Structure formats: C-alpha cells, structure tokens
Amino acid sequence: MAKAVELAETALASDETPVGAVFVLVSKEGSRSVVAGAMNDTNRSLCGTRHAEFVGIEEILRTFPASVFTKIDLYVTVEPCVMCASALRQLHIHAVYFGCANDRFGGCGTVFAINTDPAADPPFPAYPGYYREEAIMLLRRFYLQENEKAPVPKLKKNRLLKKDFLPLDLTKYVQDHELVQLQQLYGDDLRKMFSSSPGLSHLHAGSKRTLDGNAVD
C-alpha cells in the first residue's frame, strides 16, 4: 500500500485525482510480486474511464491472460468506484485492500456493495482502512487546488485543509467472520484506526500486521 500512496502522490503532482493502485500476484507458494502499478489518468487523457484500476488492468492484460486475476490482490488508496468494482468482479479479482472510503461513488460498501451483491460472478472481499489518513489527506490537498480543465472552474482560495478524521464504520465493508482476517492484516493498529467503529469487540489484541505470513507494506 505504501507504493500505492507514492503513485497517488505522483498523480497529485500531475494534477490528477490522487489515486494509486498496485496489483500483487500471489503464487501457490505464497510469494508476492507486483505485476502492475498505476494512477489516475483522467485529466491528461480527457477520458473518464482512465481510473487507476483500469490503467493497471490494461497493463496486466498486455502480459497475462484474464484468468490471472484470481491470484491477484489489489491495493488501492481509495475505495474502487462502482465502475471499477464491477470490472474487478467480472475479472474475478482475489481481494481488494483500500485506504479510504469513496463517499460519492464507492462500489465496495460505502454507496453500493458491488463486490458482494448477488451476481453471476463470484464476490470478492474488500478490506478498508490501510493508510486511510494518508489517502484522505491526498484527496483533501487535491480538492484545494484549482482545476483548470473543469467545465466551470471553482475558486478555492478560502478553503482550509482539514486534518481531523471521522471514524470508519467497519460493518459497511466486512462481515463478523472477516474481522479476524482484518486484525491479522492490521494487527494492533486496527484498534487505533477504528476505535469508534462497531464490531471491534469480536477482535483479540496481539496479532501481527501480516497476511499469509507476509508483511503487506
């Protein structure tokens, strides 16, 4: 996820919406390798579908068959939108880990649960909150900037950069049985990140912040 944040920083410096995505291939032996890294490209390309997830998917499909996505985990700074969540589900992505919620267009629990709703394609788990504050601050910095390519540019000189963070309600994104998996991923950091979130009474302190025995970051 740290690499995804770096890509989002690059996007911000390029006047793109700061979203970074890293696709990680997990082998049968459990080894993990990055097969694609991408950032939003909608402003440069003037194409609304050039989200970080789509750019990364396109990169992967140049080298691998679509079936590879069953072995790929996605780390993305912002919750995939409805469009991206739908594409990821159709590709049978293994799992998604995202930083902050997408309050307007979130497709993995915030607005719609495209990843788990009844459908022909198998569902995929989406775990929120990793590098959440970093992801939020990147978006806040972006929305303080002027966007010269907007149809009607808005003046933002009087806007202030907020530095407070509201708690994230985990129950929107994970079921009770997935809370243990979430703690294995985030470890003791989980209680700090979601101290006001429902469901934490199910967890036990002391787990390592690892997934399948490997450090995520």
Secondary structure in CASP SS format (residue, H / E / C, confidence):
PFRMAT SS
TARGET T0000
AUTHOR 0000-0000-0000
METHOD secondary structure of the structure
MODEL  1
M C 1.00
A H 1.00
K H 1.00
A H 1.00
V H 1.00
E H 1.00
L H 1.00
A H 1.00
E H 1.00
T H 1.00
A H 1.00
L H 1.00
A H 1.00
S C 1.00
D C 1.00
E C 1.00
T C 1.00
P C 1.00
V C 1.00
G E 1.00
A E 1.00
V E 1.00
F E 1.00
V E 1.00
L E 1.00
V E 1.00
S C 1.00
K C 1.00
E C 1.00
G C 1.00
S C 1.00
R E 1.00
S E 1.00
V E 1.00
V E 1.00
A E 1.00
G E 1.00
A E 1.00
M E 1.00
N C 1.00
D C 1.00
T H 1.00
N H 1.00
R H 1.00
S H 1.00
L C 1.00
C C 1.00
G C 1.00
T C 1.00
R C 1.00
H C 1.00
A H 1.00
E H 1.00
F H 1.00
V H 1.00
G H 1.00
I H 1.00
E H 1.00
E H 1.00
I H 1.00
L H 1.00
R C 1.00
T C 1.00
F C 1.00
P C 1.00
A H 1.00
S H 1.00
V H 1.00
F H 1.00
T H 1.00
K H 1.00
I E 1.00
D E 1.00
L E 1.00
Y E 1.00
V E 1.00
T E 1.00
V E 1.00
E C 1.00
P C 1.00
C E 1.00
V H 1.00
M H 1.00
C H 1.00
A H 1.00
S H 1.00
A H 1.00
L H 1.00
R H 1.00
Q H 1.00
L C 1.00
H C 1.00
I C 1.00
H C 1.00
A E 1.00
V E 1.00
Y E 1.00
F E 1.00
G E 1.00
C E 1.00
A C 1.00
N C 1.00
D C 1.00
R C 1.00
F C 1.00
G E 1.00
G C 1.00
C E 1.00
G C 1.00
T C 1.00
V C 1.00
F C 1.00
A E 1.00
I C 1.00
N C 1.00
T C 1.00
D C 1.00
P C 1.00
A C 1.00
A C 1.00
D C 1.00
P C 1.00
P C 1.00
F C 1.00
P C 1.00
A E 1.00
Y E 1.00
P E 1.00
G C 1.00
Y C 1.00
Y C 1.00
R H 1.00
E H 1.00
E H 1.00
A H 1.00
I H 1.00
M H 1.00
L H 1.00
L H 1.00
R H 1.00
R H 1.00
F H 1.00
Y H 1.00
L H 1.00
Q C 1.00
E C 1.00
N C 1.00
E C 1.00
K C 1.00
A C 1.00
P C 1.00
V C 1.00
P C 1.00
K C 1.00
L C 1.00
K C 1.00
K C 1.00
N C 1.00
R C 1.00
L C 1.00
L C 1.00
K C 1.00
K C 1.00
D C 1.00
F C 1.00
L C 1.00
P C 1.00
L C 1.00
D C 1.00
L H 1.00
T H 1.00
K H 1.00
Y C 1.00
V C 1.00
Q C 1.00
D H 1.00
H H 1.00
E H 1.00
L H 1.00
V H 1.00
Q H 1.00
L H 1.00
Q H 1.00
Q H 1.00
L H 1.00
Y H 1.00
G C 1.00
D C 1.00
D H 1.00
L H 1.00
R H 1.00
K H 1.00
M H 1.00
F C 1.00
S C 1.00
S C 1.00
S C 1.00
P C 1.00
G C 1.00
L H 1.00
S H 1.00
H H 1.00
L C 1.00
H C 1.00
A C 1.00
G C 1.00
S C 1.00
K C 1.00
R C 1.00
T E 1.00
L E 1.00
D C 1.00
G C 1.00
N E 1.00
A E 1.00
V C 1.00
D C 1.00
END
